[in-house]
Amino acid sequence: MEPKTETTPSDDGIPRPVARVTGLYRGTFAGLVPLTESTPLTQDQVRRYPVFYELDLNHAYANENLIIDLIYDNLSPIRLQDLYRGTDLPRGVRFWPDWFNIPPYDEMHDIDGRRVYPRAPGLHTVQIRAACRKLAQIGRSRDFSLENGGSTSPVFTFRIAEETNV
């Protein structure tokens, strides 16, 4: 697969990823609200609702399916559902919201054996990787290289509040 570039007047020939994550959001009755350290999730929201993120899709990859990995609190990457064009991702859209659930454990061990507390009150970090999905990747290691349209989001930080803080 050849890296694709934007076709804009300021194009410098540098490949642009298939998708970039623009931010984390919480769902409310008023819509999606940015999720930050100053707007914590309550323990009830952590249990009941997913965390949303928005993908800025590159139109040069309009027919490509996507693979998404979540890196929560510097754990080993967690595979999220692959997004298929035409079914999971409508064709011709620029931005697309997707979601993930905070791991449903009070305490867990990642693949490397580290003990973590994903639902504990305090600050938590999230990074999201995206790339094109290759047919040969099914059940194998996933390729998030720039040549495959890969990108890794900046580290997003949010807070989970203690029961008494809300």
C-alpha positions in Angstrom: 0.0 0.0 0.0 1.4 3.4 -1.0 1.1 6.2 1.6 -1.6 8.7 0.5 -1.3 12.5 0.9 -3.7 15.3 1.0 -4.3 17.1 -2.3 -4.2 20.7 -1.1 -2.2 23.7 -2.4 0.0 23.5 0.7 0.7 19.8 0.2 4.3 19.1 1.1 4.2 15.4 0.1 4.2 14.1 3.7 1.7 11.2 4.2 -1.3 12.0 6.3 -2.8 9.3 8.5 -6.1 7.6 7.7 -7.7 9.2 10.8 -6.7 11.5 13.7 -8.4 11.6 17.1 -9.6 15.1 17.8 -10.7 14.7 21.5 -12.5 12.7 24.2 -16.1 13.4 25.1 -18.7 12.4 27.6 -22.3 11.8 26.4 -25.0 14.0 28.1 -28.6 14.8 27.3 -27.3 18.0 25.6 -24.9 16.1 23.3 -21.2 15.4 23.5 -19.2 17.5 26.0 -15.4 17.5 26.1 -13.9 15.3 28.8 -11.1 17.0 30.7 -9.4 17.0 34.1 -11.7 19.8 35.2 -14.9 18.0 34.2 -14.6 14.6 36.0 -16.7 11.5 35.4 -18.7 10.3 38.3 -18.4 6.6 39.4 -21.9 6.1 38.1 -21.0 7.5 34.7 -18.0 5.2 34.5 -20.2 2.2 35.2 -23.0 3.1 32.9 -21.8 5.1 29.9 -19.0 4.8 27.3 -16.4 7.5 26.6 -16.6 8.9 23.1 -13.8 10.1 20.8 -14.0 11.8 17.5 -12.1 10.7 14.4 -11.1 13.2 11.7 -11.1 11.0 8.6 -8.8 11.6 5.7 -10.7 11.7 2.4 -7.8 10.2 0.5 -8.5 6.9 2.3 -12.2 7.0 1.6 -12.5 3.3 0.8 -10.2 2.0 3.5 -11.4 0.1 6.6 -9.9 1.1 10.0 -8.2 -0.7 12.9 -8.3 1.0 16.3 -6.3 0.3 19.4 -6.8 1.9 22.9 -3.9 2.5 25.3 -5.5 3.2 28.7 -3.3 4.3 31.6 -0.2 3.1 29.6 -1.4 -0.5 29.5 -0.7 -2.7 26.6 -2.9 -1.8 23.7 -6.5 -3.0 23.8 -8.0 -3.8 20.4 -11.3 -2.0 19.6 -13.7 -3.2 17.0 -12.5 -2.7 13.4 -14.5 -0.1 11.5 -15.7 -1.1 8.0 -16.6 1.4 5.4 -20.2 1.3 4.3 -21.4 -0.5 7.5 -19.6 0.9 10.6 -18.4 4.1 8.8 -20.7 5.8 6.3 -19.0 6.8 3.1 -18.3 10.5 2.5 -18.3 11.8 6.2 -15.4 13.9 7.5 -15.8 13.3 11.3 -17.0 10.2 13.0 -17.7 9.6 16.7 -16.8 6.2 18.2 -16.6 5.0 21.8 -15.0 2.7 24.3 -15.8 1.5 27.8 -13.4 2.0 30.6 -12.2 -1.5 31.5 -14.8 -3.0 33.9 -12.4 -4.0 36.7 -11.5 -2.4 40.0 -8.1 -4.1 39.7 -6.5 -5.8 36.8 -3.2 -7.0 35.4 -2.1 -6.1 31.9 -0.3 -8.4 29.5 3.1 -7.3 31.0 1.9 -8.2 34.5 1.5 -4.7 35.9 -1.3 -4.1 38.4 -3.6 -1.2 37.5 -6.8 0.2 38.8 -8.8 1.4 35.7 -11.9 2.7 37.6 -10.2 4.2 40.6 -10.8 7.8 41.4 -8.0 10.1 40.1 -6.3 11.0 36.8 -6.3 8.6 33.9 -4.8 8.7 30.5 -5.9 7.5 27.0 -4.2 7.3 23.7 -5.9 5.9 20.6 -4.1 4.5 17.5 -5.7 4.2 14.1 -4.5 2.8 10.7 -5.8 1.1 7.6 -7.0 -2.5 8.0 -5.3 -5.0 5.8 -6.9 -8.4 5.1 -3.7 -10.1 6.1 -3.9 -8.5 9.6 -6.9 -10.6 10.7 -5.9 -12.3 13.9 -2.2 -11.1 13.6 -0.2 -8.2 14.8 -1.6 -4.9 13.6 0.4 -2.4 11.6 0.1 1.2 12.8 3.1 2.5 10.8 2.8 5.8 8.8 3.1 3.7 5.6 -0.2 2.0 6.6 -1.9 5.4 7.3 -1.2 4.9 11.0 -1.4 7.6 13.7 -1.3 7.8 17.5 -3.3 10.5 19.3 -1.8 12.7 21.8 -2.2 11.6 25.4 -5.7 12.7 26.7 -6.0 13.1 30.5 -9.3 12.9 32.3 -10.4 12.5 35.9 -12.7 10.0 37.7 -14.2 11.7 40.7 -14.7 10.1 44.1 -18.2 9.5 45.2 -18.1 12.4 47.6 -16.7 15.0 45.1 -19.7 15.2 42.9 
